[in-house]
Amino acid sequence: ADSLGLPVCAARRERLQITWVDRWWEVTLRKVQRSGPVFVKLGQWAATRPDLIPEDICHNLGRLHDATEPHTLEHTHKVLREAFREPWFRTFLIEPESIGSGCIAQVYRGRMFIPSSTSSSAKPTATTGLVKLGTRLQRLCAGCSGSTGTQCIQVAVKVVHPQVRRAVQVDLKVLDHLAGFSSFVGMDRLGLPLMLQQFSAFLKAQTDLRTEAQNLRRLKQQFCSRDNSIVIPEVFDQWVSRDVLVMSFEEGEPLNTLLEDPKGMEVERLEAWRILVDSFWAMVFRHRFVHGDLHPGNILWRQPPDGSPVQLVLLDCGLVIDLSGDAGEDLSMMVKAFLTKSEEEVASLLIKLSERVGGSAED
């Protein structure tokens, strides 16, 4: 019954409960976002582990993949002005609203004006709306007599959030204290201090978009000899700085929309899984250079209009794992042992390899 003693129907009670739970998650996720990039990353990781965490919690944490709080357009313009010597708006324009915001940076959709002779994998777009406005502004700012000899392509402009590096440093200090406490209470055998040290190095690298640009180039080179099943955005080298990265805009839908679709699309779903698994093992064992942040928010899928097989677009390549040298050899050795050796031999090899990173047989 309600506060007046009247009966409350089951449907209304369910609506009240759903509303309360949704509001609670909204507040919780907002608190996580404002706690800093490190805690957002940890939440994103937790969202991909339904084997360890209840599925409903993973589902709600999954909203952290692409729905973190964006910064203002004024900050974006300020960063663009400071990042490049020449006025950026002579070459490209961005839409006022971002299309995605992560814990490190957010992305805008834009239009870039380049000479028709410039080679690019991006496709020209129709000169309408924002493009027409851009053409007029380009004439005014650059003194162009017209749009002859110029083509317009879609680009994605990634801009780092304000104060993100300072926030990362503060968050990592908190985690460092937690690692020290875990060592004090005897939990160092779990490898927590080493894990946090590696996590710190990975996250700091993501705050410099020049690192992501370098990773994009290398990944694109890795997959250029394969079929067109994996798409890596093209980097525009002239428009790369520590805080800004301009790359080709790649159309697609989040991978979850395909994997969770209960109706049809079975052939496309199986093909997407095949591409993802094959490309991952190719990165690990052939190229030894692995995209280290392949959660569903960083993978798009699309069906080419010509009826070709499904394509997957890999985004947000700031976090990669370089397995060249001993690390890659050790991993190959372990996988081979799991497939061909006895349990005792696998255990012996694990102990031997753990000693290289400070472990011991007792651990």
Residue pairs with C-beta under 8 A, 6 or more apart in sequence:
1 7
1 8
2 8
25 60
25 63
29 43
29 60
29 61
29 63
29 64
30 69
32 39
32 40
32 43
32 64
33 40
33 64
33 68
33 69
33 103
34 69
35 171
36 167
36 168
36 170
36 171
37 103
37 104
37 164
37 167
37 168
37 171
37 203
38 168
38 171
38 172
38 174
38 175
38 199
38 203
39 171
40 64
40 68
40 102
40 103
41 103
41 199
41 203
43 61
43 64
44 61
44 64
44 65
44 103
44 295
44 297
45 295
46 52
46 53
46 57
46 58
46 61
47 58
47 59
47 61
47 62
47 64
47 65
47 295
48 58
48 295
48 296
49 58
50 58
53 61
62 256
62 296
62 297
64 103
65 102
65 295
65 296
65 297
65 298
66 100
66 101
66 102
66 254
66 297
67 101
68 101
68 102
68 103
69 101
70 98
70 101
70 106
71 101
71 106
71 159
71 161
71 162
73 96
75 159
75 162
76 94
76 106
76 108
76 159
79 159
79 160
79 243
79 244
80 88
80 159
80 244
81 88
82 243
83 241
83 242
83 243
83 244
84 239
84 241
84 244
87 141
88 239
89 137
89 141
90 138
90 141
90 142
91 112
91 113
91 114
91 239
92 110
92 111
92 112
92 113
92 134
92 155
92 157
92 239
92 246
93 110
93 111
93 130
93 133
93 134
93 137
94 108
94 109
94 110
94 157
95 108
95 109
95 110
95 130
97 108
98 106
98 107
98 108
99 107
99 108
99 109
99 156
100 106
100 107
101 107
102 297
102 316
103 161
104 160
104 161
104 164
104 206
104 207
104 318
105 158
105 159
105 160
105 161
105 164
105 209
105 245
106 158
106 159
106 161
107 156
107 157
107 158
107 159
108 156
108 157
108 158
108 159
109 154
109 155
109 156
109 157
109 249
110 154
110 155
110 156
110 157
110 246
110 249
111 125
111 130
111 131
111 134
111 152
111 153
111 154
111 155
112 152
112 153
112 154
112 155
112 236
112 246
113 134
113 135
113 138
113 147
113 150
113 151
113 152
114 120
114 150
114 151
114 153
115 149
115 150
115 151
116 149
116 150
116 151
120 153
120 234
120 248
121 234
121 248
122 153
122 154
122 155
122 234
122 248
122 249
123 153
123 154
124 151
124 152
124 153
125 131
125 152
125 153
125 154
127 135
127 147
127 152
131 152
134 152
135 147
135 150
135 152
138 144
138 147
138 150
139 145
139 146
139 147
144 150
153 248
154 248
154 249
155 236
155 246
155 247
155 248
155 249
156 233
156 246
156 247
156 248
156 249
156 250
157 244
157 245
157 246
158 209
158 212
158 244
158 245
158 246
158 247
159 243
159 244
160 207
160 209
160 242
160 243
160 244
164 207
165 204
165 207
168 203
168 204
168 207
172 196
172 200
172 203
175 196
175 199
175 200
176 196
176 200
178 196
179 192
179 193
179 196
180 193
182 188
182 190
182 192
182 193
183 192
183 193
189 363
191 359
194 357
194 358
202 292
202 319
203 319
205 211
205 318
205 319
206 212
206 318
206 319
208 242
209 240
209 241
209 242
209 243
209 244
209 245
209 318
210 240
210 241
210 242
210 245
211 318
212 245
212 316
212 317
212 318
213 235
213 237
213 240
213 245
213 247
215 317
215 318
215 320
216 232
216 233
216 234
216 235
216 247
216 317
217 235
218 289
219 232
219 289
219 291
219 314
219 317
219 320
220 232
220 233
220 234
222 282
222 283
222 287
222 289
223 230
223 232
223 279
226 279
226 282
227 309
228 304
228 308
228 311
229 275
229 279
229 309
229 310
229 311
229 312
230 275
230 279
230 311
230 312
230 314
231 250
231 311
231 312
231 313
231 314
232 313
232 314
232 317
233 247
233 248
233 249
233 250
233 313
233 315
234 247
234 248
235 245
235 246
235 247
236 246
236 247
236 248
239 245
239 246
240 246
250 300
250 313
250 315
251 300
251 302
252 300
252 301
252 302
252 311
252 313
253 300
253 301
253 302
254 296
254 297
254 299
254 300
254 301
255 272
255 296
255 299
255 300
255 301
255 312
256 296
257 301
258 265
258 268
258 269
258 272
258 301
259 269
259 272
259 296
261 269
268 301
268 303
268 310
271 309
271 310
272 301
272 310
272 312
275 310
275 311
275 312
276 294
276 299
276 312
279 312
280 290
280 294
283 289
283 290
283 291
284 290
284 323
284 328
284 331
285 328
285 332
285 335
288 322
288 323
288 324
288 328
289 320
289 321
289 322
289 323
289 324
290 320
290 321
290 323
291 298
291 314
291 317
291 319
291 320
292 319
292 320
292 321
293 316
293 317
293 318
293 319
294 314
297 316
298 314
298 315
298 316
299 312
299 313
299 314
299 315
300 312
300 313
300 315
301 310
301 311
301 312
301 313
302 310
302 311
302 313
303 310
303 311
304 311
323 331
326 356
330 353
330 356
333 349
333 353
334 346
334 349
334 350
334 353
337 345
337 346
337 349
338 346
341 349
351 359
351 361
354 360
354 363
355 361
